[in-house]
Amino acid sequence: MTKITPIALLLAGFTSTSSYAMNPQPDPENPGGYIIERSEIKAAEDTKTADPMYDVWAKALETRPNTVVEAIYPDAAPNPDNVKRVERVFPETEWNFLTQMAAPEYTYTRFLRAIGKFPAFCGDYTDGRDADKICKTSIVTAFAHFAQETGGHISKDNYSDNPLALEEWQQALVHVREMGWSEGQAGYTTGCGQNDWQNKRWPCSDGQGYFGRGAKQLSYHFNYGAFSEVMFDGDATVLLNDPGLVADSWLNLASAIWFFLTPQAPKPAMLHVIDRTWKPSQRELDAGITYGFGTTINVINGGIECGEQNKDKGQPVNRIRYWEGLAEHYEIAIAADEKNTCWQQIPYGSLNLNGATDVLYTNWDANWKYYSDRPGGVSFECELVGFQTAYSALVEGDYEKCVENFYGSHANWPDVRVVDKLPDTGKPVDPVEPPVDPVDPVDPVEPPIDPVEPVDPVEPVDPPVTGSPAWDASAIYVGGDKVSYQGSEYQAKWWTTGNKPGAGDPWKKI
C-alpha cells in the first residue's frame, strides 16, 4: 500500500476540520490499514447530506418490488395509486392516439408498469400542488422527448410513409432498438474490460451489445449497470448479462421514467423542474436556466442542443416543436416564468458549478483535504462532487463504500475497514506470540503488548525511564502515547511513525 503523506496533501493547498468525531485506528488484521467505527461514518454522511433535498431525491427514486409491478394491468383494482392517477389523466385511448406508429414492444400495460415501479411519478403532494396537473404535464413532457429520441419524424404530408397523416408529435416510440443494431451484435463496448472503477462496479458481459434500447435509448454498460441496480435490488449483472430486456419488457419504458426521476448533479431531475421542487440557484439563473421545457432539454442533451450556437439546430427545434404541439393539444398552460427553449441557456456541461455552495451534488469522491489530527493527515472521509464517480449519495451504503474505496477509484487511498465497534482502548496481545506460560503469568500491572508496536530485537535501546516502552522506529504512535528514548521520556502530540523523539514535532519531552 502506498501511503498518502502529509506533505503531498499540504501541497494540494487544503486543510480542514470537522464537526463530527473521526477516530481511525490501526487495523489489527491488516498492518498498515485502518479501522473506523460505522457510527462515525454514518454521522459524517448525515452531516454532508443534511439538506432536505437529499431526502426528496431519495424518495423520488424509491421503487416497488417487481412482483407488485408485474401484477399491474389496465383497470385492475389493486393497481397502485399513482398508476390509477395515470389511468385517469392519460387513459389508454390517449396512449393509442400517440402511439399509432409505435413499435409493438411498447404497450399501455408496460407503460403503467413502468410508472408503477416508481411511486413518485404521478404521485401525491401534501402541500397543495395539483398532482393531476403535474402528472399530465410529466407524461406530455416525456412524450415530447420520446418523439425526438425514438420518433418517426415523418412529415404529415408524406402520404406514402404516413398514410394516417399523423402529426410528428404523434409519432413517438417508433424504435425500440437503435437503428442498425439487433440482438446478438456486440457493440457499444467502449471502456469494457479496463481496470477501472466503472468495470469493477458494472462489468461488461462477453458478447453483449450495449447499444441504445427503449424509449430513452439507454446506452453503454455503465448506464445498463446502474439501471439494473435500481430494477433488481442492487444487482447490476441482470441487465449487463441480458441487456435485451430493456427492449423486450416493461423496462423499455421504465428506463425512461428512471431517467426522468434521477438528478445528474448538478442537473436537477426533470420531474423536479416540472413540479418546481427544484429551486434554481443564482448561478443557474445567471446562466438563463429557469423553469420550463427548455431546462428539460438542458438536462437531457444540453451540450448539443442548448446555447446560442444551437438556436437553429434541428434537434432542439424539433424537440420544442413536438412539445408545443402536444402542450397545445392537451391544453398544458405555459406559465409566465417558463421557457420552452434553451438556446438562451448555458449548457450544464459548460457551466462550472463544482465547488459552488448554492448547488447540491449527488456523487461521493475521496476528500483529499489535510487533517492534522488524523493518521498521515488523511481525512478518511468522502465529499460531494459535481462529476460522476463510483459512489452515489442517493444509494444506501455508497458512502461507506467510498470511504473503504470499494471499487478502487481513489489512487493511493489507505486501506480502510469499517467495523460496528472499535476494539477496547487496551492494547490486545499479539495473536502470533506464543501463549503465556500458565505457571509464570504476566504481571497484571504491566501494559499488554501491542501487536503493531514490537520492540526491535536487533536494535538495543535504553531501558524505560518511568515504565514507558522504548521508542521503536517501526511502530505507529498516536497523540498521548509515551515512550522512552536515550534516557528521557517523550509523549506523542499526534499520529507519527519513524520520527525520533528529541527532534521536536511530533514529540514533546515530559
C-alpha positions as CSV (number, residue, x, y, z in Angstrom):
1,M,0.0,0.0,0.0
2,T,1.2,3.5,-0.9
3,K,0.6,5.9,1.9
4,I,-0.7,9.5,1.4
5,T,1.9,11.7,3.0
6,P,1.1,14.9,4.9
7,I,3.4,16.8,2.5
8,A,1.5,15.7,-0.5
9,L,-1.7,16.8,1.0
10,L,-0.3,20.2,2.1
11,L,0.9,20.8,-1.4
12,A,-2.7,20.4,-2.5
13,G,-3.4,23.5,-0.5
14,F,-6.2,22.2,1.7
15,T,-6.6,22.0,5.4
16,S,-9.7,21.2,7.3
17,T,-11.5,20.2,10.5
18,S,-14.9,18.6,11.0
19,S,-17.8,18.8,13.4
20,Y,-18.0,15.1,14.0
21,A,-15.6,12.6,15.5
22,M,-13.3,10.6,13.3
23,N,-11.0,8.2,15.1
24,P,-9.2,5.9,12.7
25,Q,-7.2,3.2,14.4
26,P,-4.6,0.8,13.1
27,D,-6.2,-2.3,11.8
28,P,-5.1,-5.3,13.8
29,E,-5.9,-7.6,10.9
30,N,-4.1,-5.6,8.2
31,P,-0.8,-4.0,9.1
32,G,-0.7,-0.5,7.5
33,G,-4.5,-0.4,7.3
34,Y,-7.1,1.3,9.5
35,I,-10.5,0.7,11.0
36,I,-13.3,3.2,11.6
37,E,-16.4,2.8,13.6
38,R,-19.6,2.6,11.5
39,S,-21.4,5.2,13.7
40,E,-18.7,7.7,12.8
41,I,-19.1,7.0,9.1
42,K,-22.9,7.5,9.4
43,A,-22.5,10.7,11.3
44,A,-20.2,12.1,8.6
45,E,-22.6,11.1,5.9
46,D,-25.6,12.6,7.7
47,T,-23.8,15.9,8.2
48,K,-22.9,16.1,4.5
49,T,-26.4,15.3,3.3
50,A,-28.4,17.3,5.8
51,D,-30.1,19.4,3.1
52,P,-33.7,18.2,2.9
53,M,-33.3,17.9,-0.9
54,Y,-31.3,14.7,-0.4
55,D,-34.3,13.1,1.2
56,V,-36.5,14.3,-1.6
57,W,-34.2,12.8,-4.2
58,A,-34.0,9.5,-2.4
59,K,-37.8,9.4,-2.0
60,A,-38.3,10.1,-5.7
61,L,-36.1,7.1,-6.6
62,E,-37.9,4.6,-4.3
63,T,-39.2,1.6,-6.1
64,R,-41.8,-1.1,-5.7
65,P,-41.0,-4.8,-5.9
66,N,-41.1,-6.3,-9.4
67,T,-43.7,-8.8,-8.1
68,V,-46.1,-5.9,-7.4
69,V,-45.2,-4.2,-10.7
70,E,-45.8,-7.2,-12.9
71,A,-49.3,-7.6,-11.4
72,I,-50.4,-4.2,-12.8
73,Y,-52.9,-4.3,-15.6
74,P,-55.2,-1.6,-17.0
75,D,-58.2,-1.0,-14.7
76,A,-57.1,-3.6,-12.2
77,A,-58.5,-2.8,-8.8
78,P,-55.1,-3.4,-6.9
79,N,-53.2,-1.0,-9.1
80,P,-51.1,1.4,-7.0
81,D,-52.5,4.9,-6.5
82,N,-50.1,6.6,-8.9
83,V,-51.0,4.2,-11.6
84,K,-54.7,4.9,-11.1
85,R,-53.9,8.6,-11.5
86,V,-52.3,7.9,-14.8
87,E,-55.2,5.9,-16.0
88,R,-57.5,8.8,-15.1
89,V,-55.5,11.7,-16.7
90,F,-54.0,9.7,-19.5
91,P,-56.3,6.7,-20.3
92,E,-55.5,4.0,-22.9
93,T,-57.3,6.0,-25.6
94,E,-54.8,8.8,-25.3
95,W,-51.9,6.2,-25.3
96,N,-53.3,4.8,-28.6
97,F,-53.7,8.3,-30.0
98,L,-50.0,9.0,-29.6
99,T,-48.6,5.5,-30.4
100,Q,-50.1,4.7,-33.8
101,M,-46.7,4.3,-35.3
102,A,-45.1,2.8,-32.2
103,A,-43.1,-0.5,-32.1
104,P,-45.3,-3.4,-30.7
105,E,-42.9,-3.8,-27.8
106,Y,-44.4,-0.6,-26.3
107,T,-47.8,-1.2,-24.8
108,Y,-50.1,0.6,-22.4
109,T,-49.7,-2.2,-19.8
110,R,-45.9,-1.8,-19.9
111,F,-46.3,1.9,-19.6
112,L,-48.4,1.5,-16.5
113,R,-45.9,-1.0,-15.1
114,A,-43.0,1.4,-15.7
115,I,-44.8,4.1,-13.8
116,G,-45.9,1.6,-11.1
117,K,-42.3,0.8,-10.4
118,F,-41.7,4.4,-9.2
119,P,-44.3,5.7,-6.7
120,A,-43.0,9.3,-7.1
121,F,-44.0,9.6,-10.8
122,C,-47.6,10.9,-10.8
123,G,-47.5,10.6,-7.0
124,D,-49.3,12.6,-4.4
125,Y,-48.4,16.1,-3.0
126,T,-49.3,17.2,0.5
127,D,-48.6,20.9,0.1
128,G,-51.5,21.9,-2.2
129,R,-49.8,21.3,-5.5
130,D,-52.1,19.9,-8.2
131,A,-51.0,16.3,-8.6
132,D,-53.2,15.6,-11.6
133,K,-51.9,18.6,-13.5
134,I,-48.3,17.7,-12.7
135,C,-48.9,14.1,-13.7
136,K,-50.4,15.2,-17.1
137,T,-47.6,17.6,-17.7
138,S,-45.0,15.0,-16.9
139,I,-46.4,12.5,-19.3
140,V,-46.7,15.1,-22.1
141,T,-43.2,16.2,-21.5
142,A,-42.0,12.6,-21.7
143,F,-43.8,12.1,-25.0
144,A,-42.2,15.2,-26.5
145,H,-38.8,13.7,-25.7
146,F,-39.9,10.3,-26.9
147,A,-40.9,11.8,-30.2
148,Q,-37.4,13.2,-30.7
149,E,-35.4,10.3,-29.3
150,T,-37.4,7.4,-30.9
151,G,-39.9,9.1,-33.2
152,G,-40.7,8.6,-36.9
153,H,-40.0,12.2,-37.9
154,I,-42.2,11.8,-41.0
155,S,-43.9,14.8,-42.5
156,K,-47.7,14.9,-42.2
157,D,-47.8,15.5,-46.0
158,N,-45.8,12.3,-46.8
159,Y,-48.8,10.1,-47.5
160,S,-46.7,7.1,-48.6
161,D,-44.9,6.8,-45.3
162,N,-47.5,8.4,-43.2
163,P,-50.9,7.4,-44.6
164,L,-52.7,8.4,-41.4
165,A,-51.4,11.9,-41.7
166,L,-50.1,11.9,-38.1
167,E,-48.5,14.9,-36.6
168,E,-44.9,14.4,-35.9
169,W,-45.6,14.7,-32.1
170,Q,-47.9,11.7,-32.6
171,Q,-45.0,9.6,-33.9
172,A,-43.3,8.6,-30.6
173,L,-41.8,5.2,-29.7
174,V,-41.3,4.0,-33.3
175,H,-37.9,2.5,-32.4
176,V,-37.2,0.1,-29.6
177,R,-33.6,-0.6,-30.6
178,E,-31.1,1.8,-32.1
179,M,-31.3,1.8,-35.9
180,G,-28.8,-0.5,-37.4
181,W,-28.5,-2.7,-34.3
182,S,-30.0,-6.0,-33.4
183,E,-29.7,-8.6,-30.6
184,G,-26.6,-10.7,-30.8
185,Q,-24.4,-7.9,-32.0
186,A,-21.6,-7.0,-29.6
187,G,-21.1,-3.2,-29.7
188,Y,-21.0,0.0,-27.6
189,T,-18.3,-1.7,-25.6
190,T,-16.1,1.3,-25.3
191,G,-14.3,1.1,-22.0
192,C,-15.3,-2.6,-21.3
193,G,-12.5,-4.7,-19.8
194,Q,-10.5,-1.8,-18.5
195,N,-9.1,-2.0,-14.9
196,D,-11.1,0.9,-13.6
197,W,-13.9,1.5,-11.2
198,Q,-16.6,1.5,-13.9
199,N,-15.8,-2.0,-14.9
200,K,-15.4,-3.1,-11.3
201,R,-18.9,-1.9,-10.5
202,W,-20.5,-2.6,-13.8
203,P,-18.5,-5.3,-15.6
204,C,-19.4,-5.9,-19.2
205,S,-20.6,-9.4,-20.2
206,D,-18.8,-11.1,-23.1
207,G,-20.6,-10.9,-26.4
208,Q,-23.2,-8.4,-25.3
209,G,-24.0,-5.1,-27.0
210,Y,-24.9,-2.1,-25.0
211,F,-26.4,-0.1,-27.9
212,G,-29.5,2.1,-27.5
213,R,-32.7,0.4,-26.4
214,G,-36.0,1.5,-25.1
215,A,-37.9,4.8,-25.1
216,K,-34.8,6.7,-23.9
217,Q,-32.3,4.6,-25.9
218,L,-30.3,3.5,-22.9
219,S,-26.7,3.0,-24.0
220,Y,-23.3,1.9,-22.6
221,H,-22.5,-0.6,-19.9
222,F,-22.3,1.9,-17.0
223,N,-25.9,3.0,-17.7
224,Y,-27.2,-0.5,-18.1
225,G,-25.5,-1.5,-14.8
226,A,-26.8,1.5,-12.9
227,F,-30.3,0.9,-14.2
228,S,-30.1,-2.8,-13.4
229,E,-29.2,-1.9,-9.8
230,V,-32.4,0.1,-9.4
231,M,-34.6,-2.5,-11.1
232,F,-33.2,-5.6,-9.5
233,D,-32.4,-4.7,-5.8
234,G,-28.8,-3.6,-6.4
235,D,-27.9,-6.4,-8.9
236,A,-26.0,-4.8,-11.8
237,T,-25.4,-8.1,-13.6
238,V,-29.0,-8.8,-14.6
239,L,-29.0,-6.3,-17.5
240,L,-25.3,-6.4,-18.1
241,N,-25.8,-10.1,-18.9
242,D,-29.1,-9.6,-20.7
243,P,-29.4,-6.1,-22.0
244,G,-32.1,-7.1,-24.4
245,L,-34.7,-6.9,-21.6
246,V,-34.5,-3.1,-22.0
247,A,-36.1,-3.6,-25.4
248,D,-38.4,-6.6,-24.9
249,S,-40.1,-6.0,-21.5
250,W,-41.7,-3.1,-19.5
251,L,-38.1,-2.0,-18.8
252,N,-38.2,-0.3,-22.2
253,L,-40.4,2.4,-20.7
254,A,-39.1,2.1,-17.1
255,S,-35.6,3.2,-18.2
256,A,-37.1,6.5,-19.4
257,I,-39.1,7.0,-16.2
258,W,-35.9,6.3,-14.2
259,F,-34.0,8.9,-16.2
260,F,-36.9,11.3,-15.6
261,L,-36.6,11.0,-11.9
262,T,-32.8,10.9,-11.5
263,P,-30.8,14.1,-10.8
264,Q,-27.4,14.2,-12.6
265,A,-25.6,16.6,-10.4
266,P,-25.6,19.5,-10.7
267,K,-28.5,18.9,-13.1
268,P,-31.9,18.5,-11.4
269,A,-34.3,15.7,-12.0
270,M,-36.8,16.5,-14.8
271,L,-39.7,15.8,-12.5
272,H,-38.5,18.4,-10.1
273,V,-38.2,21.0,-12.9
274,I,-41.8,20.4,-13.8
275,D,-43.3,20.2,-10.2
276,R,-41.0,23.0,-9.0
277,T,-39.5,21.1,-6.2
278,W,-36.1,22.2,-7.7
279,K,-35.2,25.8,-6.9
280,P,-32.6,27.2,-9.4
281,S,-29.6,28.7,-7.8
282,Q,-28.4,32.2,-8.5
283,R,-25.6,30.8,-10.7
284,E,-28.2,28.9,-12.7
285,L,-30.5,31.9,-13.0
286,D,-27.5,33.9,-14.2
287,A,-26.9,31.2,-16.9
288,G,-30.5,31.6,-18.1
289,I,-31.6,28.3,-16.5
290,T,-35.1,28.5,-15.1
291,Y,-38.4,26.6,-15.2
292,G,-39.9,25.2,-18.4
293,F,-39.5,22.6,-21.1
294,G,-36.2,24.2,-22.2
295,T,-34.5,23.2,-19.0
296,T,-35.5,19.6,-19.5
297,I,-33.7,19.7,-22.8
298,N,-30.6,21.0,-21.0
299,V,-30.9,18.1,-18.6
300,I,-31.1,15.6,-21.4
301,N,-28.8,16.9,-24.1
302,G,-27.8,20.5,-23.2
303,G,-24.2,20.2,-24.6
304,I,-25.5,19.5,-28.1
305,E,-28.9,21.3,-28.1
306,C,-28.6,24.3,-25.8
307,G,-26.8,27.7,-26.1
308,E,-26.9,30.5,-28.7
309,Q,-24.9,28.4,-31.1
310,N,-27.7,25.7,-31.3
311,K,-30.6,28.1,-31.6
312,D,-31.5,26.9,-35.1
313,K,-30.2,23.3,-34.8
314,G,-32.6,20.6,-36.0
315,Q,-32.7,18.5,-32.8
316,P,-33.8,21.2,-30.3
317,V,-36.0,22.9,-32.9
318,N,-37.9,19.6,-33.5
319,R,-38.0,18.7,-29.8
320,I,-39.5,22.1,-29.0
321,R,-42.0,21.8,-31.9
322,Y,-43.1,18.5,-30.5
323,W,-43.6,19.9,-27.0
324,E,-45.5,22.9,-28.3
325,G,-47.8,20.7,-30.4
326,L,-48.5,18.3,-27.5
327,A,-48.9,21.1,-25.0
328,E,-51.5,22.8,-27.2
329,H,-53.4,19.6,-27.8
330,Y,-53.5,18.6,-24.2
331,E,-54.1,22.2,-23.0
332,I,-51.0,22.5,-20.9
333,A,-50.7,26.0,-19.7
334,I,-47.2,27.6,-20.0
335,A,-46.5,29.8,-17.0
336,A,-45.0,33.3,-17.5
337,D,-41.7,32.3,-16.0
338,E,-41.3,29.2,-18.1
339,K,-39.4,29.0,-21.4
340,N,-39.8,26.2,-24.0
341,T,-36.4,26.9,-25.5
342,C,-32.9,26.6,-24.2
343,W,-30.8,28.5,-26.7
344,Q,-30.6,31.3,-24.2
345,Q,-29.2,28.9,-21.5
346,I,-25.6,27.9,-20.9
347,P,-25.4,24.1,-21.2
348,Y,-24.9,22.5,-17.8
349,G,-21.7,20.9,-19.2
350,S,-20.2,24.3,-19.8
351,L,-21.4,25.8,-16.5
352,N,-18.7,25.1,-13.9
353,L,-20.6,24.7,-10.7
354,N,-18.1,22.4,-8.9
355,G,-17.5,23.9,-5.5
356,A,-20.5,26.2,-5.6
357,T,-22.1,26.5,-2.2
358,D,-25.6,27.0,-3.5
359,V,-25.7,23.9,-5.7
360,L,-26.1,20.3,-4.4
361,Y,-24.2,17.3,-5.7
362,T,-25.0,13.7,-5.7
363,N,-21.7,11.8,-6.1
364,W,-19.1,10.9,-3.5
365,D,-15.3,11.1,-4.0
366,A,-12.4,11.0,-1.7
367,N,-11.8,14.1,0.4
368,W,-8.1,15.0,-0.1
369,K,-8.0,17.8,2.4
370,Y,-5.4,17.6,5.2
371,Y,-6.5,16.9,8.8
372,S,-3.7,17.4,11.3
373,D,-5.4,15.2,13.9
374,R,-5.7,12.1,11.8
375,P,-3.1,9.5,10.7
376,G,-0.9,10.8,8.0
377,G,-3.2,13.9,7.7
378,V,-5.7,11.7,5.7
379,S,-9.3,12.7,6.0
380,F,-10.7,9.1,6.0
381,E,-13.8,10.8,4.5
382,C,-15.6,11.4,1.2
383,E,-17.1,14.6,-0.1
384,L,-19.8,15.5,-2.6
385,V,-18.6,16.4,-6.0
386,G,-20.1,17.7,-9.3
387,F,-19.0,14.8,-11.5
388,Q,-19.8,11.1,-11.9
389,T,-18.0,8.7,-9.6
390,A,-18.4,5.2,-8.4
391,Y,-20.5,6.2,-5.4
392,S,-23.9,7.9,-5.3
393,A,-25.2,10.0,-2.4
394,L,-28.7,8.6,-3.3
395,V,-27.7,4.9,-3.0
396,E,-27.7,3.5,0.5
397,G,-24.3,2.2,1.6
398,D,-22.4,4.0,-1.1
399,Y,-20.8,6.5,1.3
400,E,-19.3,3.7,3.4
401,K,-18.1,2.0,0.2
402,C,-16.5,5.3,-0.8
403,V,-14.6,5.6,2.5
404,E,-13.4,2.0,2.1
405,N,-12.5,2.6,-1.6
406,F,-14.6,-0.4,-2.5
407,Y,-14.1,0.0,-6.3
408,G,-10.5,1.2,-6.1
409,S,-11.3,4.6,-7.5
410,H,-9.1,6.6,-5.1
411,A,-5.5,6.1,-6.1
412,N,-3.1,5.8,-3.0
413,W,-6.0,5.8,-0.5
414,P,-5.2,4.0,2.7
415,D,-6.8,0.5,3.3
416,V,-9.9,1.2,5.4
417,R,-12.2,-1.2,7.0
418,V,-15.5,-0.1,8.7
419,V,-16.5,-2.0,11.8
420,D,-19.6,-1.9,14.1
421,K,-17.4,-1.1,17.1
422,L,-13.8,-0.2,17.6
423,P,-11.8,-2.5,19.9
424,D,-11.2,-1.6,23.5
425,T,-8.6,1.0,24.1
426,G,-6.4,-1.5,25.9
427,K,-3.8,-2.9,23.5
428,P,-4.5,-6.5,22.6
429,V,-2.0,-9.3,22.9
430,D,-0.3,-10.1,19.7
431,P,-2.0,-13.2,18.4
432,V,1.2,-14.5,16.8
433,E,3.1,-14.5,20.1
434,P,3.4,-17.9,21.9
435,P,0.9,-18.4,24.7
436,V,2.0,-17.2,28.2
437,D,3.3,-20.0,30.4
438,P,0.4,-20.6,32.9
439,V,3.0,-21.1,35.7
440,D,4.7,-17.8,35.0
441,P,1.8,-15.3,34.4
442,V,2.4,-11.8,33.1
443,D,2.4,-9.2,35.8
444,P,-1.2,-7.8,35.6
445,V,0.1,-4.2,36.1
446,E,2.3,-4.4,33.0
447,P,0.6,-3.0,29.9
448,P,-0.2,-5.7,27.3
449,I,2.0,-6.0,24.2
450,D,0.7,-4.1,21.2
451,P,0.8,-6.3,18.1
452,V,1.8,-3.4,15.9
453,E,4.5,-2.0,18.2
454,P,7.0,-4.8,18.7
455,V,10.4,-4.0,20.2
456,D,13.1,-4.3,17.5
457,P,15.3,-7.2,18.7
458,V,18.3,-6.1,16.5
459,E,18.5,-2.5,17.8
460,P,19.2,-2.3,21.5
461,V,17.7,0.7,23.2
462,D,17.9,2.3,26.6
463,P,15.5,0.9,29.2
464,P,12.4,2.9,30.0
465,V,12.9,5.7,32.5
466,T,9.4,5.6,34.1
467,G,7.9,2.4,32.7
468,S,7.1,3.8,29.2
469,P,8.1,1.4,26.4
470,A,11.2,2.2,24.4
471,W,10.7,4.1,21.2
472,D,10.5,1.8,18.1
473,A,11.2,3.3,14.6
474,S,8.7,0.8,13.0
475,A,5.8,1.4,15.4
476,I,2.8,3.7,14.9
477,Y,2.0,6.2,17.7
478,V,-1.0,8.4,18.2
479,G,-1.4,11.5,20.3
480,G,-0.9,10.8,24.0
481,D,1.4,7.7,23.6
482,K,4.5,7.8,25.8
483,V,7.9,6.3,25.0
484,S,11.4,6.4,26.4
485,Y,14.4,7.3,24.3
486,Q,18.1,7.8,25.2
487,G,17.3,8.1,28.9
488,S,14.4,10.6,28.6
489,E,10.6,10.2,28.3
490,Y,8.5,11.7,25.5
491,Q,4.8,12.0,24.6
492,A,3.4,12.0,21.1
493,K,1.4,15.1,20.2
494,W,-0.3,13.4,17.2
495,W,0.0,10.4,14.9
496,T,3.5,9.6,14.0
497,T,5.8,6.8,12.9
498,G,9.6,6.8,12.3
499,N,10.2,10.2,13.8
500,K,12.8,10.1,16.5
501,P,11.9,11.7,19.9
502,G,14.0,14.7,20.8
503,A,13.8,16.2,17.3
504,G,10.8,18.4,18.1
505,D,7.5,17.8,16.4
506,P,5.6,15.4,16.8
507,W,7.2,14.7,20.3
508,K,7.4,16.6,23.5
509,K,9.7,15.8,26.3
510,I,8.0,15.1,29.7
